[in-house]
Amino acid sequence: MNKITTALATSHRVSLAAMEEASRLGLRTADIDHMLLALTLDPGTAGTTLRDLGVTLTSAREAIVAQHAEQLSSLGISPADAPAGPIVFHETGGYEWSGAALAVMKRASGGKNRGDSAAILRALIVEPSGMIESTLGRLGTSPDVVLKRLNATENTDIPHANESNTSSNIIAKSVSSHVAAPPAEVWALVGDPARIPEWDPSIASVASGSTPLKPGDSRIARARVERPDGGRIRIKPEFTRVGIELVAFEHPNTVEWQFSYPDSARANKRRVTIRIEEASGGTRLRLTYSWERTGARSSLRGLVLRPLQRLATDMQASQLAAGIGRAFR
């Protein structure tokens, strides 16, 4: 990816995770501490570097809470003992970056910096307030150690979205992500049809079955018709029922689901292939999302729509990968 594409994709990914973390605390402004938490979930160099040094999502959350408590105590203020709640970012609105966080993002993409996660981490560990340096100290490391490890591993970066396939009838996109949970827990989530609504926002419920599915078996699901904030989602009647077929099941690392609409003969089918493997601090997830056209289309119309279809496929792949990770946060 070129610099602009890399910076935009990384900014979106880090912003989403950081603002989700802020929403757990009832905040609408994501600051540099939330940025650090977001980077612990990064699938590339920045996240790998932090996790290899023991800076995981859980440990970083604890260190940040302790750091804030110490700062408040030094001012004679008793820290509030309110526990963090669930992520409510997608049910609320009005989120933004703090001035300090925006300055980090600007430095990460300025000059010769690519704006990727490694550049963001470099800019973050030298931010002037000392908050990140102190937090890293609580985690048994330092900016110098992080920078040295970052330099040693930067060439092994794995992009968030680095593979796509487009043919006359199929558009596919693959993305990588890090999930802060053991592979067995991730497998239990993605391999169970009843739990698909936990990570696919388009599915509201899946009909139960008496026996475990095997490849070729299917279940009927219901599409989601209501947003988390209570707003209605307009869906044509023929798209309210969704057929979910198990295409492949290789315990404990690969599962493939196919989604179709039994009440619409011309509706496209979509497939989601998920591969998981153990990684430092959790699980590396590889998700491939593809649309398969079921009927003939005008070649001119298809040519015009293809860029939009690729963009939509990319966004949907990223959304599903983020949903799987969010289920464990």
C-alpha positions as CSV (number, residue, x, y, z in Angstrom):
1,M,0.0,0.0,0.0
2,N,1.2,3.6,-0.7
3,K,1.7,6.1,2.1
4,I,-1.8,7.7,1.9
5,T,-3.6,4.3,1.8
6,T,-1.5,3.0,4.7
7,A,-2.1,6.1,6.8
8,L,-5.8,6.1,6.2
9,A,-6.3,2.4,6.9
10,T,-4.1,2.5,10.1
11,S,-5.7,5.7,11.3
12,H,-9.2,4.2,11.0
13,R,-8.2,0.9,12.7
14,V,-6.4,2.7,15.6
15,S,-9.1,5.3,16.0
16,L,-11.8,2.7,16.2
17,A,-10.1,0.6,18.8
18,A,-9.1,3.7,20.9
19,M,-12.6,5.2,20.9
20,E,-14.0,1.8,21.8
21,E,-11.7,1.8,24.8
22,A,-12.7,5.3,25.7
23,S,-16.4,4.3,25.5
24,R,-15.9,1.7,28.2
25,L,-15.2,4.5,30.6
26,G,-18.1,6.7,29.5
27,L,-15.7,9.1,27.7
28,R,-16.2,10.7,24.3
29,T,-12.6,11.9,23.9
30,A,-9.9,9.3,23.1
31,D,-6.5,10.3,24.5
32,I,-3.0,9.0,24.2
33,D,-3.6,6.2,26.8
34,H,-6.5,4.9,24.7
35,M,-4.1,5.0,21.7
36,L,-1.6,2.8,23.6
37,L,-4.4,0.3,24.3
38,A,-5.4,0.3,20.6
39,L,-1.8,-0.4,19.6
40,T,-1.7,-3.5,21.8
41,L,-4.3,-4.9,19.4
42,D,-2.4,-4.0,16.3
43,P,-1.8,-7.0,13.9
44,G,1.5,-5.7,12.6
45,T,4.8,-4.5,14.0
46,A,3.6,-2.1,16.7
47,G,1.3,-4.7,18.3
48,T,3.8,-7.5,17.9
49,T,6.5,-5.3,19.5
50,L,4.3,-4.4,22.5
51,R,3.0,-7.9,23.1
52,D,6.4,-9.5,22.9
53,L,7.5,-7.1,25.7
54,G,4.5,-8.1,27.8
55,V,2.4,-5.1,27.0
56,T,-1.0,-6.7,26.4
57,L,-4.4,-5.1,26.4
58,T,-5.1,-6.4,30.0
59,S,-1.8,-5.4,31.5
60,A,-1.9,-2.0,29.8
61,R,-5.4,-1.3,31.0
62,E,-4.2,-2.1,34.6
63,A,-1.1,0.0,34.3
64,I,-3.1,3.0,33.0
65,V,-5.6,2.8,35.8
66,A,-2.8,2.8,38.3
67,Q,-1.0,5.7,36.6
68,H,-4.1,7.8,36.6
69,A,-4.8,7.0,40.2
70,E,-1.3,8.0,41.2
71,Q,-1.6,11.3,39.3
72,L,-4.9,12.1,41.0
73,S,-3.5,11.2,44.4
74,S,-0.5,13.5,43.9
75,L,-3.1,16.4,43.5
76,G,-5.0,15.3,46.6
77,I,-7.8,13.9,44.7
78,S,-9.2,10.5,45.6
79,P,-9.5,8.4,42.4
80,A,-13.0,7.2,41.5
81,D,-13.5,3.5,41.9
82,A,-16.0,3.1,39.1
83,P,-15.3,-0.1,37.1
84,A,-15.2,0.1,33.3
85,G,-18.3,-1.0,31.5
86,P,-18.8,-2.7,28.1
87,I,-17.9,-1.1,24.8
88,V,-20.7,1.2,23.8
89,F,-19.0,3.1,20.9
90,H,-21.4,1.7,18.3
91,E,-24.5,2.6,20.4
92,T,-23.4,6.2,21.0
93,G,-21.8,9.1,19.1
94,G,-19.8,12.3,19.4
95,Y,-16.3,10.8,19.7
96,E,-13.1,12.6,18.9
97,W,-9.4,12.6,19.5
98,S,-7.8,14.7,22.2
99,G,-5.3,17.4,21.1
100,A,-2.4,15.3,22.4
101,A,-3.6,12.3,20.4
102,L,-4.1,14.3,17.3
103,A,-0.5,15.6,17.6
104,V,0.8,12.0,17.8
105,M,-1.2,11.1,14.7
106,K,0.1,14.1,12.8
107,R,3.8,13.3,13.7
108,A,3.3,9.7,12.6
109,S,2.3,10.7,9.1
110,G,4.4,13.8,8.7
111,G,7.6,14.1,6.6
112,K,8.9,10.7,5.6
113,N,6.8,8.8,8.2
114,R,4.4,6.4,6.6
115,G,1.6,6.8,9.1
116,D,1.5,3.1,9.8
117,S,1.2,1.6,13.3
118,A,5.0,1.5,13.8
119,A,5.2,5.2,13.1
120,I,2.3,5.9,15.5
121,L,4.1,3.9,18.2
122,R,7.3,5.8,17.6
123,A,5.5,9.1,18.0
124,L,3.5,8.0,21.0
125,I,6.4,6.8,23.2
126,V,8.1,10.2,22.9
127,E,5.0,12.3,23.6
128,P,5.9,15.2,26.0
129,S,3.6,14.6,28.9
130,G,5.5,11.6,30.2
131,M,2.2,9.6,30.6
132,I,3.2,6.9,28.2
133,E,6.8,6.7,29.5
134,S,5.5,6.2,33.1
135,T,2.9,3.7,32.0
136,L,5.6,1.7,30.1
137,G,7.7,1.8,33.3
138,R,4.9,0.2,35.2
139,L,4.8,-2.5,32.6
140,G,8.5,-3.3,33.0
141,T,9.8,-1.6,29.9
142,S,10.7,1.9,28.6
143,P,10.6,4.0,25.4
144,D,14.2,3.0,24.6
145,V,13.5,-0.7,24.9
146,V,10.3,-0.4,22.8
147,L,12.2,1.6,20.1
148,K,15.0,-1.0,20.0
149,R,12.6,-3.9,19.7
150,L,10.6,-1.9,17.1
151,N,13.7,-1.4,15.0
152,A,14.6,-5.0,15.1
153,T,11.1,-6.3,14.1
154,E,9.9,-3.6,11.7
155,N,10.7,-5.6,8.6
156,T,8.3,-8.3,9.7
157,D,5.2,-6.2,9.6
158,I,2.0,-7.9,8.6
159,P,-0.4,-5.4,7.0
160,H,-4.0,-5.3,8.3
161,A,-5.4,-5.8,4.8
162,N,-2.9,-7.2,2.3
163,E,-4.7,-9.5,0.0
164,S,-7.6,-9.2,-2.4
165,N,-9.1,-11.1,-5.3
166,T,-11.4,-9.9,-8.0
167,S,-12.9,-11.9,-10.8
168,S,-16.0,-11.5,-13.0
169,N,-18.2,-13.1,-10.3
170,I,-16.3,-13.0,-7.1
171,I,-14.8,-10.1,-5.0
172,A,-12.8,-11.2,-2.0
173,K,-10.7,-9.4,0.6
174,S,-8.4,-10.8,3.4
175,V,-7.5,-9.0,6.5
176,S,-5.3,-9.9,9.6
177,S,-6.1,-8.9,13.1
178,H,-5.0,-9.7,16.7
179,V,-7.6,-11.0,19.2
180,A,-6.8,-10.6,22.9
181,A,-8.0,-14.1,23.8
182,P,-6.6,-17.7,23.6
183,P,-7.2,-19.6,20.3
184,A,-9.5,-22.1,22.0
185,E,-11.9,-19.2,23.1
186,V,-11.8,-17.7,19.7
187,W,-12.5,-21.0,18.0
188,A,-15.5,-21.5,20.4
189,L,-16.9,-18.2,19.1
190,V,-16.3,-18.4,15.4
191,G,-17.1,-22.2,15.1
192,D,-20.5,-22.0,16.7
193,P,-23.4,-20.9,14.4
194,A,-25.4,-19.8,17.4
195,R,-22.7,-17.2,18.3
196,I,-22.5,-15.6,14.9
197,P,-24.6,-12.7,16.0
198,E,-21.9,-11.9,18.5
199,W,-19.5,-10.9,15.8
200,D,-21.6,-10.4,12.6
201,P,-23.7,-7.2,13.0
202,S,-26.0,-8.2,10.2
203,I,-27.3,-11.3,11.9
204,A,-29.8,-11.0,14.8
205,S,-30.3,-14.7,15.7
206,V,-29.7,-18.2,14.4
207,A,-32.2,-21.0,14.7
208,S,-31.1,-23.8,17.1
209,G,-30.4,-27.3,15.9
210,S,-30.4,-30.7,17.6
211,T,-27.0,-31.9,16.4
212,P,-23.6,-30.1,15.7
213,L,-23.3,-29.0,12.1
214,K,-21.0,-30.8,9.6
215,P,-19.9,-29.3,6.2
216,G,-22.9,-29.0,4.0
217,D,-25.4,-28.5,6.8
218,S,-27.2,-25.2,7.3
219,R,-29.3,-23.2,9.6
220,I,-31.8,-20.4,9.1
221,A,-31.0,-17.0,10.7
222,R,-32.8,-13.7,11.0
223,A,-31.3,-10.5,9.8
224,R,-30.9,-7.6,12.2
225,V,-33.6,-5.0,11.8
226,E,-32.7,-2.8,14.7
227,R,-29.5,-0.9,15.4
228,P,-27.9,-1.0,18.9
229,D,-29.2,2.5,19.5
230,G,-32.8,1.4,18.8
231,G,-33.1,2.8,15.3
232,R,-34.7,0.7,12.6
233,I,-32.8,-0.8,9.8
234,R,-34.7,-0.9,6.5
235,I,-34.5,-4.3,4.9
236,K,-36.6,-5.7,2.1
237,P,-38.8,-8.7,3.2
238,E,-36.9,-11.2,1.0
239,F,-33.7,-10.4,2.9
240,T,-35.0,-11.0,6.5
241,R,-34.3,-14.7,6.3
242,V,-30.6,-15.7,6.0
243,G,-29.4,-19.2,5.2
244,I,-26.1,-20.0,6.9
245,E,-24.2,-23.1,5.6
246,L,-21.1,-24.6,7.1
247,V,-18.7,-25.0,4.1
248,A,-15.5,-26.1,5.9
249,F,-14.7,-27.1,9.4
250,E,-11.1,-28.0,10.4
251,H,-10.9,-28.1,14.2
252,P,-9.4,-26.1,15.7
253,N,-8.1,-23.5,13.2
254,T,-10.3,-23.1,10.1
255,V,-14.0,-22.5,9.6
256,E,-15.9,-21.3,6.6
257,W,-19.5,-20.0,6.5
258,Q,-21.7,-19.2,3.5
259,F,-24.6,-16.7,3.8
260,S,-27.4,-16.7,1.3
261,Y,-31.0,-15.4,1.0
262,P,-33.4,-18.3,0.4
263,D,-36.3,-15.9,-0.4
264,S,-34.4,-14.0,-3.2
265,A,-33.3,-16.0,-6.2
266,R,-31.0,-13.1,-7.5
267,A,-29.3,-12.2,-4.2
268,N,-25.5,-12.5,-4.0
269,K,-23.9,-15.1,-1.7
270,R,-21.2,-14.2,0.7
271,R,-18.6,-16.4,2.4
272,V,-16.5,-15.8,5.5
273,T,-13.4,-17.9,6.0
274,I,-11.7,-17.6,9.4
275,R,-8.3,-19.1,10.2
276,I,-6.8,-18.7,13.7
277,E,-3.4,-19.5,15.2
278,E,-1.7,-18.9,18.5
279,A,0.2,-15.6,18.9
280,S,2.0,-13.8,21.6
281,G,-0.7,-12.3,23.9
282,G,-3.6,-14.0,22.2
283,T,-4.6,-15.1,18.7
284,R,-3.8,-14.1,15.2
285,L,-6.8,-14.1,13.1
286,R,-7.0,-14.2,9.3
287,L,-10.4,-13.5,7.8
288,T,-11.3,-13.7,4.1
289,Y,-14.6,-12.1,3.1
290,S,-16.0,-12.7,-0.4
291,W,-19.1,-11.9,-2.4
292,E,-20.3,-14.2,-5.2
293,R,-22.7,-12.9,-7.8
294,T,-25.4,-15.4,-8.6
295,G,-26.8,-13.8,-11.8
296,A,-25.5,-12.1,-15.0
297,R,-24.8,-8.4,-14.8
298,S,-24.3,-5.8,-17.4
299,S,-20.6,-5.6,-18.1
300,L,-20.6,-1.8,-18.2
301,R,-22.6,-1.6,-15.0
302,G,-20.2,-4.1,-13.3
303,L,-17.2,-2.1,-14.5
304,V,-18.6,1.1,-13.0
305,L,-19.6,-0.5,-9.7
306,R,-16.5,-2.6,-9.2
307,P,-14.5,0.0,-7.3
308,L,-17.4,0.6,-4.9
309,Q,-17.9,-3.2,-4.5
310,R,-14.2,-3.6,-3.6
311,L,-14.4,-0.8,-1.1
312,A,-17.5,-2.3,0.5
313,T,-15.9,-5.7,0.7
314,D,-12.8,-4.3,2.3
315,M,-14.9,-2.5,4.9
316,Q,-17.1,-5.5,5.6
317,A,-14.0,-7.8,6.1
318,S,-12.5,-5.3,8.5
319,Q,-15.8,-4.9,10.3
320,L,-16.2,-8.7,10.9
321,A,-12.6,-9.0,12.1
322,A,-13.1,-6.1,14.5
323,G,-16.3,-7.7,15.7
324,I,-14.6,-10.9,16.6
325,G,-11.9,-9.1,18.6
326,R,-14.5,-6.8,20.3
327,A,-16.3,-9.9,21.6
328,F,-13.4,-10.5,24.0
329,R,-12.9,-7.0,25.2
